[in-house]
């Protein structure tokens, strides 16, 4: 019996061939079928026939079996590299996607026998190990492993109407038992980024060309415009109404106080034309001094605001001593002090 790999269809087989003896000392050997140079996969039966000179025969059958035994595991052609995703600050989770591994096997198909995690939602600030296991028909297994890490990304803001801005970040790096080289990166700190989300990717290779990927999002947003809250509008309107009412009340009270302080204007009766026909009528206005007692104000107010003459021809007016007077002639056109 012989064993070969799945890729082989035949093989050379070496074995001890049967022998025979006869009294005559002479035998003829024939093998049916003829011994091939290489035996195919499966069983091949060879019949050895020994014949002496008198025709006596003896036979022996030999079966050669070639088994195709698979001891080679499936080959992983593609396995996702480690996935590092940056998200916007304040985000609780993120959707992470990846392509399934690609696997081949010499003996035939390879089946997915285990998968620990699936593409989908992953929490921020967590790292998850992902494992795929593939098995061939002979039970040989191969695996693919990588991790998914989600962390808060980078957000930059622009003024209203500004379509882009420069973004900066601390660049990632990779470590390995061997040397590590940065093979590719999509952006550099200080590059201009437009409004929206942009994926930044770094790809590192070790000395054996094994890749490791780091990717994160750079988000650019406009600063929010100053919008007046409806509640603020209501408060402003109420405040304005209160201010207007307060102003009106203040003005009204002030005017009332001024009038009260000044009193009511009084017209002096016209001098008797028979006594003094040439005298022009004059208007006498009583102006209260600031020091005028309250009682004097009341006496003027109770008399109707009028100051009466004792006689029609030159009587003196009865006024408080602290009061001042101004008289205005009809033809003068201005106000002047009048002696008491």
Long-range contacts (C-beta under 8 A, 24 or more apart in sequence): 1-64, 1-65, 1-66, 1-67, 2-39, 2-64, 2-65, 2-66, 2-67, 3-66, 3-67, 3-68, 3-69, 4-41, 4-66, 4-67, 4-68, 4-69, 5-68, 5-69, 5-70, 5-71, 5-72, 5-106, 6-68, 6-70, 6-72, 6-106, 6-107, 6-108, 6-138, 7-106, 8-41, 8-68, 9-40, 9-41, 10-38, 10-39, 10-40, 10-41, 10-66, 11-38, 11-39, 11-66, 12-37, 12-38, 12-39, 13-38, 13-39, 13-64, 13-66, 15-62, 15-64, 17-48, 17-62, 18-48, 18-60, 18-62, 20-50, 20-58, 20-60, 22-50, 22-52, 22-56, 23-52, 24-52, 24-53, 24-54, 26-52, 26-53, 27-51, 27-52, 28-52, 39-64, 39-66, 40-66, 41-66, 41-67, 41-68, 42-66, 68-107, 69-138, 70-105, 70-106, 70-107, 70-136, 70-137, 70-138, 70-140, 71-138, 71-140, 72-105, 72-106, 72-107, 72-140, 73-105, 73-136, 73-140, 73-141, 73-142, 74-103, 74-104, 74-105, 74-110, 74-134, 74-135, 74-136, 74-140, 74-141, 74-142, 75-103, 75-104, 75-105, 75-142, 76-101, 76-102, 76-103, 76-134, 76-142, 76-143, 76-144, 77-101, 77-102, 77-103, 77-104, 78-102, 79-132, 79-144, 79-145, 79-146, 80-130, 80-144, 80-146, 81-146, 81-203, 81-211, 81-212, 81-213, 82-146, 82-147, 82-148, 82-149, 82-212, 82-213, 83-146, 83-147, 83-148, 83-149, 83-213, 83-215, 84-149, 84-151, 84-172, 84-213, 84-214, 84-215, 84-216, 85-122, 85-148, 85-149, 85-150, 85-151, 85-215, 85-216, 85-217, 86-150, 86-151, 86-152, 86-153, 86-154, 86-200, 86-215, 86-216, 86-217, 87-124, 87-150, 87-151, 87-152, 87-153, 87-216, 87-217, 88-152, 88-153, 88-155, 88-197, 88-217, 88-219, 89-152, 89-153, 89-155, 90-152, 91-124, 91-152, 92-123, 92-124, 93-121, 93-122, 93-123, 93-124, 93-150, 94-121, 94-122, 94-124, 94-150, 95-119, 95-120, 95-121, 95-122, 96-120, 96-121, 96-122, 96-148, 96-150, 98-148, 100-132, 101-132, 101-134, 101-144, 103-134, 103-142, 103-144, 105-134, 105-136, 105-137, 105-140, 107-136, 107-137, 107-138, 108-136, 108-137, 109-136, 109-137, 110-134, 110-135, 110-136, 110-142, 111-135, 111-136, 113-141, 117-148, 122-148, 122-150, 123-150, 124-150, 124-151, 124-152, 125-150, 125-151, 125-152, 126-150, 151-216, 153-216, 153-217, 153-218, 153-219, 154-216, 154-217, 154-218, 154-219, 155-218, 155-219, 155-220, 155-221, 156-193, 156-218, 156-219, 156-220, 156-221, 157-220, 157-221, 157-222, 157-223, 158-195, 158-220, 158-221, 158-222, 158-223, 159-222, 159-223, 160-222, 160-223, 160-225, 161-222, 162-222, 163-194, 163-195, 164-192, 164-193, 164-194, 164-195, 164-220, 165-192, 165-193, 165-220, 166-190, 166-191, 166-192, 166-193, 167-191, 167-193, 167-218, 167-220, 169-200, 169-216, 169-218, 171-202, 172-202, 172-214, 173-204, 174-204, 174-212, 174-214, 176-206, 176-207, 176-210, 176-212, 177-206, 178-206, 178-207, 178-208, 179-206, 179-207, 180-204, 180-205, 180-206, 181-205, 181-206, 183-211, 187-218, 193-218, 193-220, 194-220, 195-220, 195-221, 195-222, 196-220, 260-297, 261-288, 262-287, 262-288, 263-288, 263-297, 263-300, 263-301, 263-305, 264-301, 264-304, 264-305, 265-305, 266-305, 266-306, 266-307, 268-307, 268-309, 269-309, 269-312, 271-312, 271-313, 272-312, 272-313, 275-312, 275-313, 276-313, 280-329, 280-330, 280-331, 281-330, 282-327, 282-328, 282-329, 282-330, 283-327, 283-328, 283-330, 284-317, 284-325, 284-326, 284-327, 284-338, 285-325, 285-326, 285-327, 285-328, 286-319, 286-323, 286-325, 287-323, 287-324, 287-325, 287-326, 288-323, 289-322, 289-323, 289-324, 291-322, 292-320, 292-322, 292-323, 293-320, 293-322, 296-320, 296-322, 296-323
